[in-house]
Amino acid sequence: MDLEKYHLAQGPAIRTETIPGEKAKQLLDAQEKYESNNRSYPRSFPLAPKRAKGTIIEDVDGNQYMDFFSLCGVVNVGHGNEDVLTATRAQLEELIHAMDFPTETKLAYIRNLNQHLPESLNGKVKINFCGPTGADAVEAAMKLARLHTKRNLIISFQGSYHGMTTGALSVTSNRNSRKGLAVLNQGHHFAPFSYCYRCPYGKEPDSCKIECASHLRNLLENPHSGIDKPAAVLMEPIQGEGGIVIPKAAFHQEVRNICDEHGVMLIHDEVQAGFYRTGKMLSSEHFGVTPDVVTMSKGVGGIGMPCALLVIKKEFDTWGGGTHAGTFRGHQVSMAAGNAALHFIEEHQISQYVTEAGALLFDGLNTIKKQSPFIGEVRGAGLFLGVEFVKNKKTKEPWPEYCVRLRQRLFENGVLIEVGGYYSNVIRILPPLITTRNMLNTFLEIFDRVNSEIAKEYLDKVAIPV
């Protein structure tokens, strides 16, 4: 498998004396003048992209960066993947916008999606295309659950991220994202997630009895829990923005049991962790559970084309025509790109490669952890990894400022990563699934060096106990 040809370069190259360079600075200044204050990522790292291929983004000054967060987890098969581009260009010439009329392109994509789903869902589902973003899919899934069950409450989890529209934000737990909004949609409740490094019940692995799942059961079975019977439980099988939090399989299985016993729909949000990000089409396959509805976006658009969809078990596809319409749910170019990406993944055995590449990265980060006084935990599945930083490994006091500094220094060294986590103290690592082993090793070398430099600066300055 020759993956090198899909990349603009095989590693980072910083060519200007300062970051950002002169041309990038001009664009960033113009952006600040003309674009809304709502912009966010340029505040994290001042990047002005010119072109991108594979894992490499080149800015307007010719600096080349390794994109290790796939620009928000979108470009799973790499920026501008030539194989996918060929199908995309052909579709662009033939038909772009088709509302929800049937087309050969759409039906080919639906059939292929089914083939890639786990056996428990393959051929047993309907596909519903939504508006262009993951939040649209989440809104649609919640509406379907409420209509199907004739109930209103949605239970989601602490640490969750489901989008920024009003309904999706209502089930997103980050208080900073909700700040200043006095009233969001009604009918939501947050339950504790299976976050073993920071167990909300203070348990250790040998004393854990999946108390977080018991909490959910109590909410549904205790007449004095204070909540009504929910329409659905909505969860990310692996929390992404929450810091790549990987729950116990027993937690997932118990949540599935509780939903079955009480006639509650189980919705999995696979917008970020799905589409082979973890080595499998759905991250829930790692836990042996099957949801009733799946929300997907990001990777399903192939190379960054806007696309979002629901995978719905047939027995739950009970809403009527036009119940959840949307102008751009028939974007043919997105479907062609998504379908071509699935063919690419199958042809190049990307599923197996992600598992092997993820193990390389996980082992490398754990080796670094042993030498680092401030890395509390490394966790991940496939190429979906998180590194949690703490001031003290015993107290586990979060250290978000360290992560901000590390992100900036990695950027100056030609590497893009993102920060997340309950306390904004987790480095999130999500490279394109075609990132070569040499690139992964280059990343580990840079990460180790930069992290060691920062750790030394802090130790010399504040002598923090380890």
LUMDRENVO-931426 format. One record per residue (C-alpha): residue in three letters; x, y, z; residue number from 1. Coordinates in pm, 1 decimal, always signed. Layout:
N
PT type       px       py       pz seq
PT  ALA        X        Y        Z NUM
...
This chain:
466
PT type       px       py       pz seq
PT  MET     +0.0     +0.0     +0.0   1
PT  ASP   +165.0   +320.7   -120.6   2
PT  LEU    +19.5   +605.0    +84.1   3
PT  GLU   +307.9   +850.3    +29.6   4
PT  LYS   +174.1   +962.0   -308.9   5
PT  TYR   -142.0  +1100.8   -147.5   6
PT  HIS    +49.0  +1371.9    +42.3   7
PT  LEU   +184.0  +1712.0    -57.1   8
PT  ALA   +502.4  +1637.1   +140.1   9
PT  GLN   +624.7  +1375.8   +384.6  10
PT  GLY   +668.8  +1605.6   +682.7  11
PT  PRO   +643.7  +1964.3   +807.6  12
PT  ALA   +853.9  +2252.9   +675.8  13
PT  ILE   +857.5  +2597.9   +835.2  14
PT  ARG  +1014.2  +2844.3   +591.6  15
PT  THR   +939.3  +3185.4   +741.4  16
PT  GLU  +1133.1  +3339.9  +1029.5  17
PT  THR   +813.8  +3406.4  +1222.8  18
PT  ILE   +476.8  +3235.8  +1244.4  19
PT  PRO   +251.3  +3358.5  +1096.6  20
PT  GLY   +447.2  +3473.5   +789.8  21
PT  GLU   +390.1  +3809.6   +625.7  22
PT  LYS   +119.7  +3697.1   +379.3  23
PT  ALA    -66.7  +3497.7   +642.9  24
PT  LYS    -58.2  +3793.4   +879.1  25
PT  GLN   -214.5  +4014.2   +611.0  26
PT  LEU   -500.7  +3767.9   +561.2  27
PT  LEU   -554.5  +3725.1   +934.0  28
PT  ASP   -564.6  +4103.2   +980.4  29
PT  ALA   -814.7  +4136.5   +695.2  30
PT  GLN  -1023.3  +3857.8   +842.4  31
PT  GLU  -1036.8  +4033.2  +1176.2  32
PT  LYS  -1149.3  +4350.2  +1000.3  33
PT  TYR  -1423.6  +4195.9   +786.3  34
PT  GLU  -1535.6  +3866.5   +942.5  35
PT  SER  -1752.2  +3827.7  +1249.2  36
PT  ASN  -1603.7  +3790.9  +1595.1  37
PT  ASN  -1759.2  +3443.9  +1586.1  38
PT  ARG  -1447.2  +3300.8  +1415.7  39
PT  SER  -1266.1  +3058.3  +1646.1  40
PT  TYR   -984.1  +2843.0  +1507.9  41
PT  PRO   -761.0  +3132.0  +1390.8  42
PT  ARG   -760.6  +3239.4  +1755.6  43
PT  SER   -609.3  +2901.4  +1850.5  44
PT  PHE   -340.5  +2899.5  +1583.0  45
PT  PRO   -290.3  +3175.9  +1322.6  46
PT  LEU   -307.5  +2966.5  +1005.1  47
PT  ALA   -395.9  +3096.3   +658.1  48
PT  PRO   -413.8  +2788.8   +430.7  49
PT  LYS   -332.4  +2799.7    +60.0  50
PT  ARG   -358.9  +2433.9    -42.5  51
PT  ALA   -364.4  +2087.6   +114.2  52
PT  LYS   -299.6  +1728.4    +15.8  53
PT  GLY   -318.5  +1424.1   +236.8  54
PT  THR   -193.2  +1516.4   +584.5  55
PT  ILE     -9.5  +1832.0   +474.7  56
PT  ILE   -153.6  +2183.9   +472.4  57
PT  GLU    +52.7  +2457.9   +307.4  58
PT  ASP     -9.7  +2817.8   +407.6  59
PT  VAL    +13.9  +3126.6   +187.4  60
PT  ASP   +379.8  +3174.8   +283.3  61
PT  GLY   +479.0  +2822.2   +179.9  62
PT  ASN   +498.7  +2678.8   +533.5  63
PT  GLN   +384.8  +2317.1   +546.5  64
PT  TYR   +207.7  +2173.9   +849.2  65
PT  MET   +109.7  +1820.6   +944.3  66
PT  ASP   -264.3  +1830.2  +1009.5  67
PT  PHE   -306.2  +1602.7  +1310.3  68
PT  PHE   -665.4  +1695.1  +1378.4  69
PT  SER   -796.7  +1655.5  +1019.3  70
PT  LEU   -942.7  +2005.5  +1041.0  71
PT  CYS  -1200.7  +1907.4  +1299.7  72
PT  GLY  -1203.3  +1535.0  +1220.9  73
PT  VAL  -1343.2  +1579.9   +870.2  74
PT  VAL  -1087.7  +1465.4   +611.5  75
PT  ASN  -1062.3  +1098.0   +706.6  76
PT  VAL   -910.8   +990.0   +372.4  77
PT  GLY   -692.4  +1299.0   +356.8  78
PT  HIS   -713.7  +1646.3   +209.5  79
PT  GLY   -781.9  +1638.3   -164.7  80
PT  ASN   -753.5  +1260.1   -195.1  81
PT  GLU   -700.8  +1218.9   -570.1  82
PT  ASP   -905.8   +898.4   -598.3  83
PT  VAL  -1203.1  +1065.4   -432.6  84
PT  LEU  -1150.1  +1387.0   -627.3  85
PT  THR  -1189.3  +1201.2   -955.3  86
PT  ALA  -1540.2  +1085.3   -858.7  87
PT  THR  -1618.8  +1427.4   -714.9  88
PT  ARG  -1520.7  +1612.4  -1032.7  89
PT  ALA  -1727.5  +1375.9  -1247.1  90
PT  GLN  -2035.3  +1429.3  -1031.1  91
PT  LEU  -1979.8  +1805.5  -1030.2  92
PT  GLU  -2006.4  +1805.8  -1409.1  93
PT  GLU  -2322.9  +1592.3  -1415.4  94
PT  LEU  -2556.0  +1686.5  -1128.8  95
PT  ILE  -2507.1  +1882.1   -807.1  96
PT  HIS  -2840.5  +1958.8   -643.5  97
PT  ALA  -3131.3  +1715.6   -652.6  98
PT  MET  -3336.5  +1775.5   -335.0  99
PT  ASP  -3450.8  +1434.5   -214.0 100
PT  PHE  -3532.2  +1288.2   -555.4 101
PT  PRO  -3382.6   +944.8   -626.5 102
PT  THR  -3058.5   +941.4   -821.4 103
PT  GLU  -2817.3   +666.7   -917.6 104
PT  THR  -2549.5   +844.1   -713.8 105
PT  LYS  -2759.8   +853.7   -398.0 106
PT  LEU  -2872.5   +492.4   -418.4 107
PT  ALA  -2521.8   +370.2   -492.4 108
PT  TYR  -2403.5   +549.2   -177.8 109
PT  ILE  -2687.2   +408.5    +34.8 110
PT  ARG  -2614.8    +53.5    -82.9 111
PT  ASN  -2244.2    +95.9    -13.5 112
PT  LEU  -2310.1   +245.6   +330.1 113
PT  ASN  -2516.5    -60.7   +415.3 114
PT  GLN  -2235.5   -290.9   +309.2 115
PT  HIS  -1996.9   -112.2   +545.2 116
PT  LEU  -2231.8   -118.9   +845.7 117
PT  PRO  -2193.0   -398.3  +1102.4 118
PT  GLU  -2395.7   -713.4  +1045.4 119
PT  SER  -2646.4   -610.6  +1311.7 120
PT  LEU  -2747.3   -309.5  +1097.4 121
PT  ASN  -2660.5   -408.5   +738.9 122
PT  GLY  -2984.8   -435.4   +540.9 123
PT  LYS  -3194.0   -361.6   +849.0 124
PT  VAL  -3190.6    +18.3   +828.0 125
PT  LYS  -3314.7   +317.7   +634.2 126
PT  ILE  -3085.2   +611.5   +553.1 127
PT  ASN  -3211.1   +966.6   +604.6 128
PT  PHE  -3002.7  +1248.8   +459.6 129
PT  CYS  -3013.1  +1569.0   +663.8 130
PT  GLY  -2876.5  +1919.1   +627.8 131
PT  PRO  -2502.2  +1956.4   +587.9 132
PT  THR  -2372.0  +1931.0   +944.4 133
PT  GLY  -2363.0  +1688.8  +1233.7 134
PT  ALA  -2583.5  +1919.0  +1440.1 135
PT  ASP  -2855.3  +1880.7  +1173.9 136
PT  ALA  -2836.5  +1504.4  +1212.1 137
PT  VAL  -2861.7  +1532.0  +1591.3 138
PT  GLU  -3163.9  +1763.0  +1562.1 139
PT  ALA  -3330.1  +1514.4  +1326.2 140
PT  ALA  -3257.1  +1216.6  +1552.0 141
PT  MET  -3406.7  +1388.2  +1856.1 142
PT  LYS  -3716.4  +1487.0  +1658.2 143
PT  LEU  -3762.1  +1129.8  +1534.7 144
PT  ALA  -3729.8   +990.6  +1890.1 145
PT  ARG  -3984.6  +1235.2  +2026.5 146
PT  LEU  -4233.1  +1167.6  +1748.0 147
PT  HIS  -4188.4   +790.6  +1771.3 148
PT  THR  -4221.2   +763.2  +2149.6 149
PT  LYS  -4453.3  +1062.8  +2203.2 150
PT  ARG  -4223.4  +1168.3  +2487.1 151
PT  ASN  -4004.7  +1475.6  +2517.8 152
PT  LEU  -3706.2  +1414.0  +2744.5 153
PT  ILE  -3362.7  +1336.8  +2597.8 154
PT  ILE  -3090.6  +1209.3  +2831.5 155
PT  SER  -2734.2  +1279.2  +2723.7 156
PT  PHE  -2409.0  +1263.9  +2920.4 157
PT  GLN  -2163.5  +1487.6  +3099.4 158
PT  GLY  -1870.8  +1560.2  +2869.6 159
PT  SER  -2082.6  +1529.7  +2558.1 160
PT  TYR  -2067.5  +1741.2  +2242.6 161
PT  HIS  -2349.8  +1720.2  +1989.2 162
PT  GLY  -2341.5  +2053.1  +1802.6 163
PT  MET  -2412.8  +2423.2  +1823.2 164
PT  THR  -2769.6  +2465.5  +1699.5 165
PT  THR  -3013.6  +2538.6  +1979.6 166
PT  GLY  -3146.4  +2182.9  +2009.9 167
PT  ALA  -2804.0  +2018.5  +1975.0 168
PT  LEU  -2653.8  +2263.1  +2223.3 169
PT  SER  -2926.4  +2167.9  +2470.6 170
PT  VAL  -2777.2  +1818.1  +2489.0 171
PT  THR  -2414.1  +1942.5  +2487.5 172
PT  SER  -2272.6  +1967.9  +2838.0 173
PT  ASN  -1999.6  +2231.9  +2804.1 174
PT  ARG  -2117.7  +2529.9  +3010.6 175
PT  ASN  -1889.1  +2768.3  +2820.1 176
PT  SER  -2076.8  +2688.3  +2498.7 177
PT  ARG  -2408.8  +2759.8  +2671.4 178
PT  LYS  -2294.0  +3073.3  +2852.8 179
PT  GLY  -2519.7  +3374.4  +2804.2 180
PT  LEU  -2808.1  +3169.0  +2669.1 181
PT  ALA  -3071.6  +3186.3  +2939.1 182
PT  VAL  -3310.3  +2942.0  +2773.9 183
PT  LEU  -3232.1  +2650.7  +2543.9 184
PT  ASN  -3474.3  +2381.3  +2432.1 185
PT  GLN  -3658.2  +2218.9  +2720.0 186
PT  GLY  -3655.0  +1849.8  +2803.1 187
PT  HIS  -3292.7  +1745.5  +2858.7 188
PT  HIS  -3096.1  +1584.7  +3139.0 189
PT  PHE  -2726.5  +1500.3  +3175.0 190
PT  ALA  -2608.0  +1175.6  +3333.7 191
PT  PRO  -2250.0  +1082.1  +3436.1 192
PT  PHE  -2040.5   +912.5  +3165.6 193
PT  SER  -1802.4   +620.6  +3211.0 194
PT  TYR  -1485.5   +828.9  +3247.6 195
PT  CYS  -1262.0   +592.7  +3443.2 196
PT  TYR   -958.8   +823.5  +3479.8 197
PT  ARG  -1185.7  +1071.1  +3656.1 198
PT  CYS  -1454.3   +837.2  +3787.9 199
PT  PRO  -1742.8  +1051.8  +3918.8 200
PT  TYR  -1788.3   +796.1  +4197.9 201
PT  GLY  -1423.2   +784.4  +4301.8 202
PT  LYS  -1389.2   +418.9  +4204.9 203
PT  GLU  -1081.4   +233.9  +4084.6 204
PT  PRO  -1090.6    -35.6  +3813.1 205
PT  ASP  -1093.4   -316.0  +4072.2 206
PT  SER  -1381.2   -163.1  +4268.8 207
PT  CYS  -1590.9    -39.2  +3975.5 208
PT  LYS  -1941.4   -176.5  +3952.1 209
PT  ILE  -2045.0    +46.7  +3660.5 210
PT  GLU  -2208.0   +291.8  +3901.7 211
PT  CYS  -2252.9   +540.2  +3614.4 212
PT  ALA  -2489.6   +296.7  +3441.3 213
PT  SER  -2665.1   +233.0  +3772.8 214
PT  HIS  -2720.7   +607.5  +3797.3 215
PT  LEU  -2900.3   +602.7  +3462.6 216
PT  ARG  -3111.8   +307.9  +3574.5 217
PT  ASN  -3205.7   +493.2  +3891.4 218
PT  LEU  -3314.2   +796.8  +3690.7 219
PT  LEU  -3558.6   +581.4  +3497.6 220
PT  GLU  -3679.8   +353.4  +3777.3 221
PT  ASN  -3691.1   +574.8  +4084.9 222
PT  PRO  -4038.0   +738.0  +4103.0 223
PT  HIS  -3873.5  +1030.4  +4281.5 224
PT  SER  -3581.8  +1079.3  +4038.3 225
PT  GLY  -3742.8  +1403.4  +3927.9 226
PT  ILE  -3738.3  +1327.2  +3556.6 227
PT  ASP  -3997.5  +1187.5  +3319.5 228
PT  LYS  -3949.4   +876.0  +3111.0 229
PT  PRO  -3722.5   +981.8  +2822.8 230
PT  ALA  -3776.6   +949.8  +2450.5 231
PT  ALA  -3412.0   +860.2  +2396.8 232
PT  VAL  -3067.9   +824.5  +2542.8 233
PT  LEU  -2820.9  +1011.7  +2321.9 234
PT  MET  -2450.2   +937.7  +2351.1 235
PT  GLU  -2116.7   +943.1  +2173.9 236
PT  PRO  -1981.7   +585.4  +2195.2 237
PT  ILE  -1640.9   +748.9  +2244.2 238
PT  GLN  -1654.4  +1109.8  +2356.8 239
PT  GLY  -1454.0  +1334.2  +2121.3 240
PT  GLU  -1454.5  +1696.5  +2233.9 241
PT  GLY  -1480.2  +1563.3  +2589.1 242
PT  GLY  -1121.6  +1439.9  +2554.4 243
PT  ILE  -1136.0  +1103.2  +2370.9 244
PT  VAL  -1304.5   +937.6  +2667.1 245
PT  ILE  -1339.9   +564.3  +2610.3 246
PT  PRO  -1602.5   +404.1  +2835.2 247
PT  LYS  -1609.2    +48.7  +2959.7 248
PT  ALA  -1783.8   -199.0  +2732.4 249
PT  ALA  -1996.4   -303.4  +3030.3 250
PT  PHE  -2126.1    +54.2  +3056.4 251
PT  HIS  -2238.2    +49.7  +2694.2 252
PT  GLN  -2400.3   -290.3  +2730.3 253
PT  GLU  -2587.5   -185.3  +3045.0 254
PT  VAL  -2713.0   +135.4  +2879.5 255
PT  ARG  -2840.4    -80.3  +2591.8 256
PT  ASN  -3015.6   -310.7  +2842.2 257
PT  ILE  -3177.0    -19.1  +3026.7 258
PT  CYS  -3307.9   +131.1  +2701.4 259
PT  ASP  -3453.8   -205.4  +2594.9 260
PT  GLU  -3619.4   -268.2  +2930.0 261
PT  HIS  -3787.4    +73.3  +2930.2 262
PT  GLY  -3872.6   +118.8  +2564.0 263
PT  VAL  -3631.0   +409.3  +2524.2 264
PT  MET  -3453.4   +469.6  +2192.2 265
PT  LEU  -3073.6   +456.6  +2193.1 266
PT  ILE  -2910.7   +714.0  +1965.4 267
PT  HIS  -2537.5   +696.5  +1897.2 268
PT  ASP  -2366.2  +1014.3  +1779.5 269
PT  GLU  -2091.4   +888.2  +1545.6 270
PT  VAL  -2031.9  +1225.2  +1378.9 271
PT  GLN  -1669.6  +1233.6  +1490.8 272
PT  ALA  -1578.6   +876.3  +1588.1 273
PT  GLY  -1751.2   +704.9  +1295.6 274
PT  PHE  -1646.9   +639.3   +934.0 275
PT  TYR  -1340.2   +430.9  +1029.0 276
PT  ARG  -1183.8   +694.5  +1256.2 277
PT  THR  -1129.0   +417.9  +1515.0 278
PT  GLY  -1061.7   +142.6  +1259.4 279
PT  LYS  -1425.5    +38.8  +1232.6 280
PT  MET  -1715.2   +194.4  +1044.7 281
PT  LEU  -1889.6   +267.1  +1377.3 282
PT  SER  -1699.8   +311.9  +1701.8 283
PT  SER  -1982.9   +128.0  +1882.8 284
PT  GLU  -1856.4   -193.9  +1718.7 285
PT  HIS  -1570.7   -192.2  +1972.2 286
PT  PHE  -1825.1   -239.1  +2252.3 287
PT  GLY  -2055.6   -500.4  +2099.5 288
PT  VAL  -2369.0   -284.9  +2112.6 289
PT  THR  -2615.9   -188.2  +1841.1 290
PT  PRO  -2798.4   +146.0  +1858.3 291
PT  ASP  -3145.3   +221.3  +1721.2 292
PT  VAL  -3036.7   +537.7  +1540.4 293
PT  VAL  -2691.7   +662.3  +1436.5 294
PT  THR  -2600.2  +1020.3  +1348.8 295
PT  MET  -2311.6  +1065.9  +1103.2 296
PT  SER  -2136.3  +1359.4   +933.5 297
PT  LYS  -1775.9  +1483.4   +884.9 298
PT  GLY  -1613.9  +1177.4   +718.5 299
PT  VAL  -1928.5  +1078.4   +526.6 300
PT  GLY  -1863.8  +1370.2   +289.6 301
PT  GLY  -1545.9  +1200.6   +163.3 302
PT  ILE  -1297.3  +1486.0   +143.9 303
PT  GLY  -1473.3  +1759.9   +335.6 304
PT  MET  -1789.7  +1789.8   +128.5 305
PT  PRO  -2086.5  +1884.8   +350.7 306
PT  CYS  -2302.4  +1583.5   +431.7 307
PT  ALA  -2495.5  +1447.1   +730.1 308
PT  LEU  -2723.8  +1148.8   +767.0 309
PT  LEU  -2913.1   +920.0   +999.6 310
PT  VAL  -2894.0   +542.6  +1003.3 311
PT  ILE  -3234.5   +430.7  +1135.1 312
PT  LYS  -3345.7    +79.3  +1222.7 313
PT  LYS  -3647.1    +14.3  +1002.0 314
PT  GLU  -3888.9    -29.7  +1293.6 315
PT  PHE  -3811.0   +323.3  +1411.6 316
PT  ASP  -3854.1   +490.2  +1070.7 317
PT  THR  -4205.9   +596.5  +1164.4 318
PT  TRP  -4216.5   +964.1  +1073.4 319
PT  GLY  -4407.8  +1095.8   +774.9 320
PT  GLY  -4287.2  +1255.5   +452.4 321
PT  GLY  -4127.7  +1597.0   +491.5 322
PT  THR  -4120.5  +1579.0   +871.3 323
PT  HIS  -3758.6  +1688.6   +868.8 324
PT  ALA  -3689.2  +1859.3   +536.4 325
PT  GLY  -3383.4  +2060.6   +436.4 326
PT  THR  -3265.1  +2225.5   +116.3 327
PT  PHE  -2920.3  +2067.2    +96.2 328
PT  ARG  -3001.6  +1709.1   +196.9 329
PT  GLY  -2968.3  +1600.5   -163.9 330
PT  HIS  -2616.0  +1723.4   -233.0 331
PT  GLN  -2503.1  +1481.0   -502.0 332
PT  VAL  -2136.3  +1580.4   -497.4 333
PT  SER  -2115.1  +1503.6   -125.9 334
PT  MET  -2272.5  +1163.5   -183.1 335
PT  ALA  -2039.3  +1084.0   -471.9 336
PT  ALA  -1740.7  +1187.4   -259.6 337
PT  GLY  -1859.5   +981.1    +37.8 338
PT  ASN  -1915.9   +677.4   -180.1 339
PT  ALA  -1572.1   +713.1   -340.3 340
PT  ALA  -1416.9   +742.2     +6.7 341
PT  LEU  -1577.3   +411.8   +108.0 342
PT  HIS  -1439.4   +246.4   -206.8 343
PT  PHE  -1094.4   +390.6   -127.5 344
PT  ILE  -1112.1   +259.5   +230.0 345
PT  GLU  -1205.1    -88.0   +110.2 346
PT  GLU   -953.8   -101.0   -174.9 347
PT  HIS   -662.1     +9.7    +43.7 348
PT  GLN   -766.1   -187.1   +354.8 349
PT  ILE   -771.0   +132.8   +557.1 350
PT  SER   -958.0    -33.4   +842.6 351
PT  GLN   -664.9   -263.4   +916.2 352
PT  TYR   -412.0    +13.7   +858.7 353
PT  VAL   -586.6   +246.1  +1108.2 354
PT  THR   -571.8    -25.6  +1373.3 355
PT  GLU   -197.6    -78.0  +1315.7 356
PT  ALA   -116.3   +293.5  +1283.2 357
PT  GLY   -321.3   +370.6  +1593.9 358
PT  ALA   -125.1   +110.6  +1790.6 359
PT  LEU   +202.2   +268.5  +1674.8 360
PT  LEU    +87.2   +612.1  +1791.2 361
PT  PHE    -61.7   +481.7  +2117.6 362
PT  ASP   +255.2   +292.2  +2209.4 363
PT  GLY   +473.8   +589.5  +2116.8 364
PT  LEU   +270.1   +829.5  +2329.2 365
PT  ASN   +274.9   +589.9  +2623.2 366
PT  THR   +654.0   +570.7  +2598.6 367
PT  ILE   +663.0   +950.6  +2616.3 368
PT  LYS   +420.7   +940.8  +2910.7 369
PT  LYS   +663.3   +731.4  +3116.2 370
PT  GLN   +922.9  +1010.5  +3094.2 371
PT  SER   +679.9  +1298.5  +3134.9 372
PT  PRO   +584.1  +1427.5  +3480.1 373
PT  PHE   +267.7  +1588.3  +3347.1 374
PT  ILE    +97.6  +1329.1  +3123.7 375
PT  GLY   -172.7  +1165.7  +3333.5 376
PT  GLU   -318.3   +930.8  +3076.0 377
PT  VAL   -295.2   +833.2  +2709.0 378
PT  ARG   -607.1   +678.4  +2559.8 379
PT  GLY   -741.8   +608.7  +2215.1 380
PT  ALA   -888.5   +378.6  +1954.6 381
PT  GLY   -746.9   +370.6  +1603.8 382
PT  LEU   -640.6   +721.9  +1501.7 383
PT  PHE   -858.6   +888.0  +1765.6 384
PT  LEU   -631.1   +960.8  +2060.4 385
PT  GLY   -613.8  +1186.0  +2361.7 386
PT  VAL   -331.5  +1283.7  +2597.7 387
PT  GLU   -448.3  +1420.8  +2932.1 388
PT  PHE   -218.0  +1666.9  +3110.9 389
PT  VAL   -218.3  +1719.3  +3487.3 390
PT  LYS    -12.7  +1924.9  +3729.6 391
PT  ASN    +37.8  +1623.7  +3951.9 392
PT  LYS    -17.3  +1259.4  +3860.1 393
PT  LYS   -144.2  +1176.1  +4208.9 394
PT  THR   -392.6  +1460.4  +4252.4 395
PT  LYS   -480.5  +1466.4  +3878.1 396
PT  GLU   -529.5  +1842.5  +3895.5 397
PT  PRO   -603.1  +1946.3  +3533.9 398
PT  TRP   -354.2  +2170.3  +3356.3 399
PT  PRO   -526.7  +2345.0  +3063.5 400
PT  GLU   -260.4  +2617.2  +3036.4 401
PT  TYR     +2.9  +2353.2  +2960.7 402
PT  CYS   -207.1  +2226.5  +2668.5 403
PT  VAL   -250.2  +2574.8  +2524.1 404
PT  ARG   +125.0  +2625.0  +2538.0 405
PT  LEU   +190.8  +2282.7  +2386.2 406
PT  ARG    -53.5  +2347.5  +2101.9 407
PT  GLN   +118.5  +2677.7  +2021.8 408
PT  ARG   +469.3  +2528.2  +2028.9 409
PT  LEU   +363.3  +2233.7  +1813.2 410
PT  PHE   +214.6  +2480.6  +1565.6 411
PT  GLU   +545.5  +2669.0  +1552.9 412
PT  ASN   +710.7  +2333.5  +1475.0 413
PT  GLY   +467.8  +2253.4  +1193.4 414
PT  VAL   +210.3  +2034.3  +1368.9 415
PT  LEU   -159.7  +2106.2  +1413.8 416
PT  ILE   -346.3  +1947.0  +1703.4 417
PT  GLU   -651.4  +2049.5  +1903.2 418
PT  VAL   -729.0  +2083.1  +2272.6 419
PT  GLY  -1040.7  +1940.4  +2438.8 420
PT  GLY  -1147.1  +1757.1  +2750.7 421
PT  TYR  -1380.5  +1824.3  +3042.7 422
PT  TYR  -1122.3  +2069.0  +3179.1 423
PT  SER   -961.8  +2167.4  +2845.6 424
PT  ASN   -652.4  +1969.8  +2945.2 425
PT  VAL   -648.7  +1698.7  +2676.7 426
PT  ILE   -448.9  +1709.4  +2352.9 427
PT  ARG   -670.7  +1558.6  +2084.1 428
PT  ILE   -491.2  +1375.1  +1801.8 429
PT  LEU   -691.7  +1284.8  +1488.5 430
PT  PRO   -466.6  +1264.3  +1179.8 431
PT  PRO   -610.9  +1159.4   +842.9 432
PT  LEU   -645.0   +783.1   +821.3 433
PT  ILE   -386.8   +771.8   +539.2 434
PT  THR   -109.7   +934.4   +744.4 435
PT  THR   +203.4   +728.1   +679.3 436
PT  ARG   +403.0   +549.8   +948.9 437
PT  ASN   +696.8   +782.9   +880.7 438
PT  MET   +471.3  +1081.7   +946.8 439
PT  LEU   +345.5   +927.0  +1269.0 440
PT  ASN   +704.5   +875.8  +1383.1 441
PT  THR   +788.5  +1234.3  +1285.9 442
PT  PHE   +495.2  +1352.9  +1493.9 443
PT  LEU   +612.1  +1148.5  +1793.3 444
PT  GLU   +963.5  +1292.7  +1765.1 445
PT  ILE   +833.7  +1651.0  +1753.6 446
PT  PHE   +576.6  +1591.6  +2027.5 447
PT  ASP   +838.5  +1434.9  +2256.6 448
PT  ARG  +1089.1  +1713.9  +2199.9 449
PT  VAL   +844.9  +2001.8  +2240.3 450
PT  ASN   +675.6  +1843.3  +2541.4 451
PT  SER  +1011.6  +1786.1  +2709.4 452
PT  GLU  +1113.0  +2148.8  +2649.5 453
PT  ILE   +791.5  +2283.2  +2802.2 454
PT  ALA   +803.4  +2042.8  +3095.5 455
PT  LYS  +1162.6  +2150.0  +3168.4 456
PT  GLU  +1062.6  +2517.4  +3156.6 457
PT  TYR   +787.3  +2457.6  +3409.9 458
PT  LEU   +998.8  +2236.9  +3635.1 459
PT  ASP  +1282.9  +2490.5  +3636.6 460
PT  LYS  +1039.3  +2771.0  +3710.3 461
PT  VAL   +793.2  +2631.8  +3961.7 462
PT  ALA   +944.7  +2301.3  +4080.6 463
PT  ILE   +608.2  +2128.1  +4066.3 464
PT  PRO   +611.6  +1799.1  +4260.6 465
PT  VAL   +565.5  +1484.7  +4055.6 466
